[in-house]
Amino acid sequence: MGYKILIIKLGAMGDILQTTPLLTALKREHQQSHVTWVVNPASWDLLNDNPLIDRLIRADSDAILRLDIEKFDLAINLDKEIGAVGLMMRTNAKTKHGFGLHESGNIYPLNELSEYAFDLGLSDELKFEKNTKTYQEFSFEQAGVKFNGEEYILPVDDAEERHAQAFFASAGVKPGDTVIGLNTGAGPVFQTKKWTVEGFVELADLIVNELGAHVALLGGKSEIERNREIARSVNAAVIDTGTDNPLKRFIAIVGQCSALVTSDTLGMHLAIGQRVPVVALFGSTCEQEVELYGRGTKITATPDCAPCYKQKCDTMKCMRRISSQHVFNALKEILT
């Protein structure tokens, strides 16, 4: 096996995708190596086809039993969840980077290079105002390697890619047509990431009327009514890609888009992983932590209260301040 590496990164899915570039750097640093990654079952499909992961393990009781016995040269835990730090402390590794669990019950940085990432979770001033590092930059630092623009690793299932191509063809999309995906939701946790329904409706009309492009609505189960309302309100036909697609199918659908308009969600990270240009809308979260690799633009609302990382908000004034014309102008720019 050579140099044995363990990565513990359980969730969330967007963070997992942002961590996959680390594999390229580690494999370059340790050319004769074997990488094991521990992940939550819900995120299994994001990683199970990754060519740089030699062994993928579900975070369950079997993983605990395995980590009690097996030995590694390097263990990296980038999660601050109790389950992850607990697993890290059960791991037998010569070197440990990232976060661990102290016998007092407190989470703490295991190595000096992880102190900055740890402090980001403690200081709003550092996270919201002073930090200029992307997630990749400070997570690579934790692992002891330098970020040099390594890309996400997100293979597409061949069968699902063919399915997505056939779906868009049946919806009237011809080869060479421009398809703009509108990822309208934000997941169940951070409702504050959502842009307005009115904004999406106005944007869709601009896309159809001024670009002559197709509009595809994307989302999950939480967006059923939202996407119906948008489709009813747009003055032209839109393509509803459905809200119950399995993860690998959703990845393939995103990959068929010419560009994606989205808030800071899993859909944004899937687009980055598929090299699809992105217009990313930020309100409650920190735009500086997201690396777009030069294939998109970020639109950031700037009221005094943003970013805030609140899960709910009565006013949502940060996202309401983002105009459809502003988003459309950004979209035109990344398409040229």
N, C-alpha and C positions, 0 to 999 in steps of 0.2 A: 504493500500500500504506500510505502514511502512516508512522507510527512503527513500525519493524520490531523485533520482540521475539523472542528465541530462548530457549526453556526446554530445558535438558538435565535430564531426570529419567528414568533408565533403569529402575529397580526399587528396592525390591520393590513388589509390587502395592499393598499397603496404604499404603505411603508415597506412591505415585503418586496414589491417591485422596485422600489428605490434602493433596496439593499442588493438586488441581483448584480449590479455592476461590480460589487466587491468581489464576486467570484472570479471575474477576469483578472483583477489585480492579484488576488491570492494565488491563482494558478500560474501567473507569470512569475510571482515571487518564489513559489515552491513548485517547480515544474514536475517533480515526481511527488505527487500528493494525492490524498484521498479525502474528499469533502463529504461530510455528513451534515444534513440540515434537519433540524427539528421544527415542525410546523403544526399549527392547529389543523384538524381535519377539514374545516370549512375552507381553508386556503390551499388544500392539497393540489387542486387542478392548476393553480398558478405555477407550480414548481415541478410537477411530476414528469414533464418532458424536457426539463432544463438539462442541456448536455454537459454542463460543468458541475452538476451535483451527482456525485457517485452513489449516494444513498440518501433517500428521503425517509424520515421517520415521523410518524404521527405522534403528537404530544399526548400520550396516554400512559396507563400503568405499565405497559410493556417498555415504553421509553425510559421510565424511571428505573425499572429493573436493569435495562441495558446499561444506562449511564452509571449505575452503581458499580458496575464491574469493568466496563471497557475503559481503555486508556487512550488519551489523545496528546498530541504535541502542543496543539493550540486550540483553545476554546474561546469563542466570541459570542457574547450575549448582548444584543442591542435593544432588548425590551426591558421596560421597568415594571412589567406585570409580575405579580407575586408568583404565578406559575413558572414564568421564565427564569426569574432570579433564583427560585427554589431549585429548579432543574440545574442551573449553573453551579450551585454550591454542591450538588451531588456528583458533579462531573470530575473525573480524574484526569487532569490536564497539567502538563509541565508549566504552561503559560496560560493565564486567563486575562482576557480583555473585556471591557464593557461594564455591565452592572451585575452586582451580586446582592446577597441578602446577609446582613450582619446577624449575629446571634441575638442581638437586642430586638430584632424584627424590623430594622430599618434597611431600606435600599441604599446602596452606596456604590461609588465608582471603584472598580477593581484595579485600575491602573491610572497613572497620572494623565494619560492621553484621553481618558474618558471624563475627566473632571469638567471640561467645557460643556460637553453634551449633557452632563448631569445638572450643571448650573442653569442650562436653558430651561429646565423644568422647574426651577426654583425662583428665577428672577424674571418678572415681566419686563423690566427695563432692558435686560440683556436680550431676551427673546424678541420683544416687540420693537425695540428701538435701536439697539447697538449691533445686534448680530447681522453679519453680511454673508455668512457661510450657508451654502446649500446643505441639504440633508446628506448628500454624498460626501461633501467635504468633511463634515464633522464625524460621520460614521466611519469613513476611511481612516481618519485620524485615530479613532478608537481602536481600530484593528491594526494600527501601526504601519499603514501603507498610504501612499499619496494618490489623490484623485487626479487622473489625467484625462478626464472626459470620457471614461468608460461608459458605454451605453447599457440600458436595461437589457435583460435577456428574457424574451417572451416569445417562444416558438408558437406558431399557429397550427392547429390541427388541420391536416389536409382535407379531411372529409367536411369539417365545419367551414373551411374556406370555400369549398365548392358549393356548399349549401348557401352561404351568404351571397356568392356570385349569382347563383340561380335565383335567389330571392329578389335581388335588385333588378335582374334582367326581367323577371316577371312583373315588376312594378314599373317597367318602362324605361329603365336606365340602359342606355346604349354605351358601347365602348367609347371612351373619351369624354363622356358626360361628367360634369362636375356635380358631386354629391356633398352637401354640407350637412353634417350631423349636428343635431342640437340635443345635447345631453341635459335634460331638463331638471333632473333631481339633484339630491345631495346626500342620499342615504338617510337612515333613520335616526342617527345620533345628532349630527350638527345641522339642524334645520336652518340655522343662520347662514348657511352657504348658498341657499337657493336664490337665484335671480327671479324676477317677477314673471308671471304668466304674460302680462302685457308686453314686457320687453321681448320675450320670445316670439310673440305674435307679430309685433312690429318688425322684428328682425327677419322673420320668415318671409313676410311680404316684400321686404327690401331685397332679399336674396333672389326670390323668384322674379320680381319685376325688373330689377336692375342688373342682375347677373345671369338671369335665364337658367339658373341652376336648380337641381332637385334639392328638396329639404327632407331630411330623414329625422324622425323623432326617436330618441333613444331614452331608455330609463328602465327602472325596475318596478316591482310590484307597488311601491309607494307612489309611482307616477301614473297609475292607471287613469285616474280622473283628471289629473293635470294635463296629460297628453291628449286626452279626449277634448278637453276645453280648448287647448291650443289648436288642435286640428279643426274644430268647429269654427274657430274665430279667424283663421287665416283665409285670405281671399283667393287662395289657389289650393290645388290638391297637394297634400304632403304624404310622405311615405311613413307609415307607422310600422316600425320594426318589431313591435311587441314589447311587453314588459315582463315576460316570463321565460326569457332565453336562458338556457344553462350558461355557465361562465365561459366555456370554450367557444360557444356559438356567439356570445356577446363580443368576445375578443375578435372573432372573425368579422362580425358586422362592423365594428369600429374600424378595422383594417381596410374596409371597402370605401371608407369616406375619404373625400379629397381634403377635408379639414373638419375639425370638431370645435364647436363652441360649448364650453363646459365650465362649471365652477370647480373648486378644489375637491375633486372626488376620485373614486376608483376609475371612472371613465376617462378622466384626464390622464391618469397614469397608464391606462391601456393604450391610449393614443400615442403617448410618448414612446411606449414600448414598441408600437407598430410603425414608428417614424411618420405618423400622421401629424401635420401641422395643427397647432392648437391656439385658440384664443381662450385664455384662462381668466376667469372672473374671480377676484378675491375681495372678500369683505372682512369676515371674522377671523380669518387665518393669515399666516405670514407668507407672503409671496416670495420672499427672499430665500426660503428654504427649498423652493422648487426649481429644478434644473430642466429647462426646455431644450437644451442642446441646439439653440439657434433656429429651431423650427416652430416659432410661434411668438406670441406676445402675451404679456400679462396686463390686465386692466384692473387697477386697484382703486377701490373706493376709499376716500380719505376723510371721513368725518373724525371728530376728536376721539370718538369711542372705539375706533378700529385700529388694529385688530384687537379682539377681545377674547376669542375662543369660547364664547358663550354658546351653549347648545340651543337656547331659545332666546328670542328677543321680541318685545312688543312693538317696536318701531321698524326694525329692519331697514333703517335709513341708509345704511352703508350700501346695500344692494340696490335700493330704490334710486340711488344717485347715479347708477350706471345707465346711460342712455343707449337705446337701440342703435342710434346713429353712430355713436362712439364705437360700439362693438362691430357694426357693419364696416366702418372705415378700417378698423384693425384687421378684419377678415379679408377685405380687398387687398390690403397690403401684403398679407402672408401668402395670398394666392398668386401674386405676380412674380 
